[in-house]
Amino acid sequence: MDRRSFLRSVGGVAAVGATPALAGCPTGNAATGGDHDVGMTVRKFRPATIEVPPGTTVVWKNTSKQGHTVTAYEDLIPDGAEFWSTGDFGSQAAAESAYYNGLKGWISQDQTYERTFEVVGEHEYYCIPHEAAGMKGTVVVSEDATTDSA
């Protein structure tokens, strides 16, 4: 059984406690039903940092009425990792240009974006229109991370 199927079967009641947020675990918003790993409020990613093992697919969901992007800081992703963003642009500059010239890469309320992380390290990202307000996050890919909820 994959982690999303497991979470649906238990209704998102697995407790995280004081441990770091893990992919597939509830993110503190009981109303979401555990269908995403990172939510987007008006000006924040929740949680701002998530730790996952290599090979994990992280799902972001726009849980606010504001439109958002999820855009990697090209210079702040680990060596060997490919750039990633909503809209699947090839670079940070291309993602920013597309956003500012037509709102491309924008995801609306209740839409999701997902990315599978293979390269160990810290993958820092931001929301293009809300970066100045502090809407930034980090996916930490670690061999020590686990997606087990037990």
Backbone hydrogen bonds in HBPLUS format (Angstrom, degrees):
<---DONOR---> <-ACCEPTOR-->    atom                        ^
c    i                          cat <-CA-CA->   ^        H-A-AA   ^      H-
h    n   atom  resd res      DA  || num        DHA   H-A  angle D-A-AA Bond
n    s   type  num  typ     dist DA aas  dist angle  dist       angle   num
A0006-PHE N   A0002-ASP O   2.99 MM   4  6.25 160.8  2.02 154.6 160.7     1
A0007-LEU N   A0003-ARG O   2.92 MM   4  6.11 162.2  1.95 146.4 150.9     2
A0008-ARG N   A0004-ARG O   2.92 MM   4  6.16 156.4  1.98 148.1 154.4     3
A0009-SER N   A0005-SER O   2.93 MM   4  6.13 152.5  2.00 146.7 154.6     4
A0010-VAL N   A0006-PHE O   3.04 MM   4  6.37 140.5  2.20 149.3 159.7     5
A0011-GLY N   A0007-LEU O   2.95 MM   4  5.91 109.8  2.46 135.2 151.6     6
A0012-GLY N   A0007-LEU O   3.05 MM   5  5.21 142.0  2.20 148.6 151.7     7
A0011-GLY N   A0008-ARG O   3.26 MM   3  4.98 150.5  2.35  93.1 101.6     8
A0051-GLU N   A0021-ALA O   3.23 MM  30  6.49 174.4  2.23 163.1 162.1     9
A0025-CYS N   A0022-LEU O   3.04 MM   3  5.62 162.7  2.07 140.6 142.3    10
A0032-THR N   A0029-ASN O   3.01 MM   3  5.83 168.3  2.02 126.7 130.3    11
A0033-GLY N   A0030-ALA O   3.42 MM   3  5.92 155.7  2.48 111.4 116.7    12
A0037-ASP N   A0059-VAL O   2.79 MM  22  5.22 156.1  1.85 140.0 148.3    13
A0038-VAL N   A0059-VAL O   3.04 MM  21  6.36 159.5  2.09 152.4 154.4    14
A0061-LYS N   A0038-VAL O   2.88 MM  23  6.36 150.6  1.97 160.2 167.7    15
A0039-GLY N   A0046-ARG O   2.73 MM   7  5.00 166.2  1.75 151.2 146.8    16
A0046-ARG N   A0039-GLY O   2.83 MM   7  5.00 164.0  1.85 140.6 143.9    17
A0040-MET N   A0061-LYS O   3.04 MM  21  6.26 121.4  2.40 161.1 160.7    18
A0063-THR N   A0040-MET O   3.16 MM  23  5.19 129.2  2.43 119.7 133.9    19
A0041-THR N   A0044-LYS O   2.84 MM   3  5.19 157.1  1.90 155.6 161.1    20
A0138-THR N   A0048-ALA O   2.78 MM  90  6.29 149.0  1.87 157.4 165.7    21
A0050-ILE N   A0138-THR O   3.01 MM  88  6.50 153.1  2.08 158.3 166.9    22
A0140-VAL N   A0050-ILE O   2.76 MM  90  6.05 168.2  1.77 161.9 165.5    23
A0052-VAL N   A0140-VAL O   2.84 MM  88  6.26 157.5  1.89 162.0 168.9    24
A0142-SER N   A0052-VAL O   2.88 MM  90  6.14 156.6  1.93 152.2 159.8    25
A0055-GLY N   A0117-PHE O   2.58 MM  62  5.43 152.2  1.65 144.6 153.6    26
A0117-PHE N   A0056-THR O   2.92 MM  61  5.67 163.2  1.95 153.0 152.1    27
A0058-VAL N   A0115-ARG O   2.85 MM  57  5.50 161.7  1.88 157.2 151.6    28
A0115-ARG N   A0058-VAL O   3.02 MM  57  5.50 151.8  2.10 148.9 157.7    29
A0060-TRP N   A0113-TYR O   2.77 MM  53  5.23 170.0  1.78 167.1 168.7    30
A0113-TYR N   A0060-TRP O   2.96 MM  53  5.23 149.3  2.05 141.4 147.7    31
A0062-ASN N   A0111-GLN O   2.98 MM  49  5.71 168.4  1.99 171.0 173.7    32
A0110-ASP N   A0062-ASN O   2.71 MM  48  5.13 162.8  1.74 159.4 155.2    33
A0068-HIS N   A0107-ILE O   3.11 MM  39  5.45 159.3  2.16 144.1 148.9    34
A0107-ILE N   A0068-HIS O   2.76 MM  39  5.45 157.2  1.81 156.5 164.5    35
A0086-THR N   A0070-VAL O   2.87 MM  16  5.46 140.4  2.02 142.7 154.5    36
A0071-THR N   A0126-TYR O   2.89 MM  55  5.33 156.0  1.95 154.0 161.8    37
A0126-TYR N   A0071-THR O   2.86 MM  55  5.33 147.0  1.97 136.4 145.9    38
A0072-ALA N   A0084-TRP O   3.01 MM  12  5.64 167.4  2.02 167.0 167.3    39
A0073-TYR N   A0124-GLU O   2.90 MM  51  5.80 168.2  1.92 143.0 142.0    40
A0076-LEU N   A0073-TYR O   2.82 MM   3  5.19 157.5  1.87 117.3 125.0    41
A0081-ALA N   A0078-PRO O   3.05 MM   3  5.61 161.1  2.09 137.6 138.9    42
A0088-ASP N   A0085-SER O   2.94 MM   3  5.23 153.5  2.02 129.2 130.4    43
A0095-ALA N   A0091-SER O   2.99 MM   4  6.25 156.7  2.05 147.1 153.5    44
A0096-GLU N   A0092-GLN O   2.91 MM   4  6.16 165.0  1.94 155.2 158.8    45
A0097-SER N   A0093-ALA O   2.92 MM   4  6.04 164.2  1.95 148.4 153.1    46
A0098-ALA N   A0094-ALA O   2.93 MM   4  6.01 163.3  1.96 147.6 152.3    47
A0099-TYR N   A0095-ALA O   2.97 MM   4  6.14 154.9  2.03 145.9 153.0    48
A0100-TYR N   A0096-GLU O   2.93 MM   4  6.12 175.8  1.93 157.6 158.5    49
A0101-ASN N   A0097-SER O   2.91 MM   4  5.92 126.7  2.20 141.4 154.9    50
A0104-LYS N   A0098-ALA O   3.18 MM   6  5.17 158.9  2.22 123.6 117.1    51
A0103-LEU N   A0099-TYR O   2.73 MM   4  4.07 142.1  1.87 138.7 133.0    52
A0111-GLN N   A0108-SER O   3.01 MM   3  5.60 161.7  2.05 137.9 140.6    53
A0121-GLY N   A0141-VAL O   2.93 MM  20  5.18 158.5  1.98 134.1 139.7    54
A0141-VAL N   A0121-GLY O   2.85 MM  20  5.18 176.6  1.86 153.6 153.2    55
A0123-HIS N   A0139-VAL O   2.84 MM  16  5.05 166.2  1.86 147.2 152.0    56
A0139-VAL N   A0123-HIS O   2.93 MM  16  5.05 163.1  1.96 136.4 141.1    57
A0125-TYR N   A0137-GLY O   2.90 MM  12  5.32 162.7  1.93 148.9 149.2    58
A0137-GLY N   A0125-TYR O   2.93 MM  12  5.32 162.3  1.96 139.0 140.2    59
A0127-CYS N   A0135-MET O   3.11 MM   8  5.80 148.9  2.21 161.0 158.4    60
A0130-HIS N   A0127-CYS O   3.12 MM   3  5.33 133.9  2.34 105.9 118.9    61
A0131-GLU N   A0127-CYS O   2.84 MM   4  5.42 104.3  2.42 161.3 171.1    62
A0133-ALA N   A0130-HIS O   3.09 MM   3  5.23 135.4  2.30 100.6 113.1    63
A0135-MET N   A0130-HIS O   3.16 MM   5  5.53 163.2  2.18 143.5 140.7    64
A0134-GLY N   A0131-GLU O   2.83 MM   3  5.15 159.2  1.87 113.8 119.3    65
A0136-LYS N   A0134-GLY O   2.89 MM   2  5.69 117.4  2.29 115.2  98.0    66
A0145-ALA N   A0142-SER O   3.13 MM   3  5.29 155.6  2.19 105.0 112.3    67
